[in-house]
Structures are given as structure tokens and as C-alpha cells.
Amino acid sequence: MIIIKTQKEIEVMRIGGKRLSEIMLELGKMAEPGTNTHKIDELARKLIFDFGGVPIFEGYGGPENPYPGAVCASINSEIVHGIPRKDRVLKEGDILKIDVGMKYEGMITDMARTFPVGKISAEAQKLLDVTKESLNLGIEEIQSGKKLSDYSRAVQRYVESNGFSVVRNLVGHGVGKELHEDPQIPNYINGTRDLVWKEGMTIALEPMVNAGTSKMFLESDGWTYVTKDGKLSAHFEDTIVVTKKGSDILTR
């Protein structure tokens, strides 16, 4: 069931999203050679509580295999959900994906960015640029009365026209009262039933783009998704609210 948010709920998400974006700016400064991803997670947890929020990822997934971090920290061929660890040390030329979600006054916002670590290759930089721009182009297609497929088509066309592939098994989602709400939002045209956007929907849009094949596998930790061919992957995500005139980005 898709949940239309009230104006009051949207305003709470707007404050939470702004604070989350400020947290992300601080986390991005740690994307330097020699930093381990556990330190990034520790800072994220501290900042989230300092900003009056709760880290929503921590404990997600239930008692059998709860996610242990405040952020997902994924390096190079890791697509998403990389677990922060002291032995995961960044080195020159890496690309680091930080995904962070926060509950603030009962409402959740979610965002992700991919950061270069020192000097990166030209291909890696192109991958970052294309993934970021695919999100921007997709957001331009969001408006009350338009279709979800308009977003999916814009992302897929731009990514594939630049020689990269869109991850197929992971998608964007509704967000707000819960971390993952309806609808699921693919970053490609999948031929399933379409959806018309309505004012007051709050959604997390998140293209995940691979330098090579779109295929992936799940690591033995039960969380980390990795490209099947070992090539790089990038990830950008924003929480937005659908409006009559387009959309408002809550996490910038």
C-alpha cells in the first residue's frame, strides 16, 4: 500500500533530510586513503544522534542476521550494503559508496553518495558522473500525473548510452513511515504494471550502475552485493516528495 504523507509529515521529513545531507557531507570528508569504514560508521552514528535522529539501518533485517552498522559502506565492486569494518581500509583510487538512513521525529529519510578516494581512474570518474546525472535526469521526470516508467526510462537510457549497465535485482522504494514502503521503483523498464505519481508520495530514488555486467552475487555475510565480473559499481540516492509541479529533493 502506498502511503500519501500529510503536509506535517513532509515538513518533518524535510528537516530530517536536510540534517541527513549535512551528515553525509561530513562522512564524505572521510573518504581518504588510510581510513577504515568502521571509523566512518562511528562518526555517522554519533552525528545522527547529535542531530536528534536514530540510525535506521542498525538492526534492520530481523534477529537472525541484523545489519550491524549505521551506514552501508561499499567499496569498488561492492554495489550496496557493504558492512563497515576495521579491516576495510580505503586506498588511493578506490570509490566508496556511503548509504545512510535516519529516523527523525518518527519519519525516515534515506540517501547515498559515491565518493572518490584520492585520485581515481578516468573510467571510475565517468561512472560516478553518469550515475549522478542519471539520478538527476530521473528526478526531472517525477511529477504528479506522470508515470513511474518515465523515471525508469530516463535512467536506463542515459546509463546505457554511456556504455554502463543498470542493476536489475535492486530498486528504489517508497520511504517515510518505514524504511522500505511501496512502491518498488526500478531504474530500468521492466514491463510490469505502471504507476502514476500522486502528490504527497515520498520516495527514495537510487540508481545503482555497473561498469560491466548488471549481474551480481550476494557475499557470505548475507548483506553485501558485488558485481559478478568484479568491475566497479556506483550508487547515488535521494529522498524526494512528489508535487504538482514536479518534486522537492529532501536530502540536498
C-alpha positions in Angstrom: 0.0 0.0 0.0 1.3 3.4 -1.0 1.2 5.9 1.8 0.5 9.6 1.0 2.1 11.8 3.5 0.5 14.8 5.2 2.0 18.2 4.9 3.1 18.0 8.6 4.9 14.6 7.9 6.6 16.1 4.8 7.9 19.0 6.8 9.3 16.7 9.4 11.0 14.7 6.5 12.3 18.0 5.0 14.1 18.9 8.3 15.3 15.3 8.7 16.5 15.2 5.1 18.4 18.4 5.4 20.1 17.2 8.6 20.9 13.8 6.9 22.5 15.7 3.9 24.7 17.6 6.3 25.8 14.4 7.9 26.6 13.0 4.5 28.9 16.0 3.8 30.9 15.2 6.9 31.1 11.5 6.1 32.3 12.3 2.6 35.3 14.1 4.1 36.5 10.8 5.5 36.8 9.2 2.1 40.6 9.3 2.2 43.4 6.8 1.8 44.1 5.1 5.2 40.6 5.5 6.7 38.7 2.3 7.6 35.0 2.1 7.1 34.4 1.4 10.8 35.5 4.9 11.6 33.1 6.3 9.1 30.3 4.3 10.7 31.2 5.5 14.2 31.1 9.1 13.0 27.7 8.6 11.3 26.2 7.1 14.4 27.5 10.0 16.5 26.2 12.7 14.1 22.8 11.0 13.7 22.2 11.1 17.5 23.7 14.6 17.7 21.2 15.8 15.1 18.3 14.3 17.1 17.8 11.2 15.0 18.1 7.4 15.1 20.2 5.3 12.7 17.5 3.3 10.9 19.8 0.7 9.3 21.2 -0.6 12.6 19.4 -3.9 13.4 17.5 -3.9 10.2 16.7 -7.4 8.8 15.5 -9.1 12.0 17.1 -11.2 14.7 18.7 -13.9 12.6 21.1 -11.5 10.7 20.6 -7.9 11.8 22.5 -5.3 9.9 25.3 -4.1 12.3 26.1 -0.6 11.0 24.6 2.9 11.0 25.7 3.2 7.3 26.4 0.9 4.4 30.0 1.4 3.2 30.7 -0.4 -0.1 34.0 -0.2 -1.9 34.7 -0.6 -5.7 32.9 -3.8 -7.0 30.6 -3.9 -3.9 27.3 -2.5 -5.2 25.5 -1.9 -1.9 25.1 -3.0 1.7 28.8 -3.3 2.5 29.3 -3.8 6.2 31.7 -1.2 7.9 34.7 -3.0 9.3 38.0 -2.0 10.9 39.9 -4.2 8.3 38.2 -2.4 5.3 40.8 0.3 4.7 40.4 2.8 1.9 43.3 3.2 -0.6 44.1 5.6 -3.3 42.0 5.0 -6.4 39.1 3.4 -4.6 35.5 4.5 -4.9 33.4 4.5 -1.7 29.6 4.2 -1.6 28.0 5.5 1.6 24.3 4.8 2.2 22.7 6.3 5.3 19.2 6.5 6.7 17.8 8.3 9.7 14.6 8.4 11.6 13.8 11.9 12.8 10.7 12.6 14.8 9.1 9.4 13.5 9.8 9.9 9.8 12.6 8.4 7.8 14.8 9.8 5.0 17.4 7.8 3.1 20.3 8.8 0.8 23.5 7.6 -0.8 26.6 9.1 -2.5 29.7 7.7 -4.2 33.0 9.3 -3.3 36.4 9.1 -5.0 39.3 8.2 -2.7 42.2 10.3 -3.8 42.9 10.3 -7.5 40.7 7.8 -9.4 40.8 6.5 -12.9 39.0 8.2 -15.8 36.6 5.3 -16.1 35.7 5.5 -12.4 35.1 9.2 -12.7 32.9 8.7 -15.7 30.9 6.0 -13.8 30.4 8.4 -10.9 29.4 11.3 -13.2 27.0 9.2 -15.2 25.3 7.6 -12.2 24.8 11.0 -10.5 23.4 12.5 -13.7 21.1 9.6 -14.3 19.5 10.3 -10.9 19.1 14.0 -11.8 17.5 13.1 -15.1 15.2 10.6 -13.4 14.2 13.2 -10.8 13.2 15.6 -13.6 10.6 13.0 -14.8 8.9 12.9 -11.4 5.7 14.9 -11.2 2.1 14.3 -10.0 0.2 12.8 -13.0 3.3 11.4 -14.7 4.3 7.7 -14.7 6.9 5.7 -12.8 8.1 4.4 -16.2 9.1 7.9 -17.3 11.7 7.9 -14.4 12.9 4.3 -15.2 13.3 5.0 -18.9 15.2 8.2 -18.3 17.7 6.5 -16.0 18.2 3.4 -18.2 18.6 5.3 -21.5 21.2 7.6 -20.1 23.2 4.9 -18.3 23.2 2.5 -21.3 24.0 5.3 -23.8 27.2 5.8 -21.8 28.2 2.2 -22.0 27.3 1.1 -18.5 24.6 -1.2 -17.1 21.8 -0.7 -14.6 21.5 -3.2 -11.7 18.3 -5.2 -12.2 17.8 -7.0 -8.9 17.8 -3.9 -6.6 15.4 -1.0 -6.8 14.3 2.3 -5.2 11.3 2.4 -2.9 8.8 4.4 -1.0 10.1 5.8 2.3 8.8 7.8 5.3 6.9 5.9 8.0 9.0 2.8 7.2 12.4 2.5 5.5 11.0 0.4 2.7 7.5 1.2 1.6 5.5 0.7 -1.6 6.1 1.2 -4.5 9.2 -0.5 -5.7 11.0 1.8 -8.2 13.2 0.0 -10.8 15.9 2.0 -12.6 15.0 0.3 -15.9 11.9 -0.6 -17.9 10.8 -4.0 -16.6 7.4 -4.4 -18.3 5.4 -4.7 -15.1 2.3 -2.7 -14.2 3.0 1.1 -14.3 2.2 3.6 -11.7 1.0 7.2 -11.8 2.7 9.5 -9.3 0.5 11.4 -6.8 1.2 14.5 -4.8 2.4 13.7 -1.4 4.2 10.4 -2.2 7.7 10.3 -0.7 10.2 8.1 -2.5 13.9 7.1 -2.4 15.3 7.0 -5.9 18.6 5.2 -6.2 20.3 4.3 -9.5 22.9 1.6 -9.0 25.2 1.5 -12.0 27.9 -1.0 -13.0 30.8 -0.5 -15.3 30.4 -4.0 -16.7 27.6 -6.6 -16.4 24.4 -5.9 -14.5 24.7 -9.3 -12.9 25.7 -9.6 -9.2 26.0 -12.0 -6.3 25.5 -11.9 -2.6 28.5 -12.3 -0.3 28.5 -14.9 2.5 27.8 -12.1 5.1 24.2 -12.1 3.8 24.3 -8.4 3.0 27.0 -7.3 0.6 26.0 -7.3 -3.1 29.0 -7.5 -5.5 29.3 -7.2 -9.3 29.7 -10.6 -10.9 32.6 -9.6 -13.1 34.4 -7.7 -10.4 34.1 -4.3 -12.1 33.2 -1.1 -10.4 29.7 0.0 -9.3 28.4 3.4 -8.3 25.3 4.4 -6.3 23.5 7.7 -5.8 20.2 8.1 -3.9 17.9 10.9 -2.7 14.6 11.1 -0.9 12.1 13.2 -2.7 8.4 14.3 -2.4 6.1 14.3 -5.4 4.4 17.7 -6.0 2.0 19.1 -8.6 4.8 20.9 -10.4 7.5 18.2 -10.1 9.3 17.2 -6.9 11.2 18.5 -4.0 14.5 16.8 -3.1 14.6 16.4 0.7 18.2 15.2 1.0 20.1 18.0 -0.6 
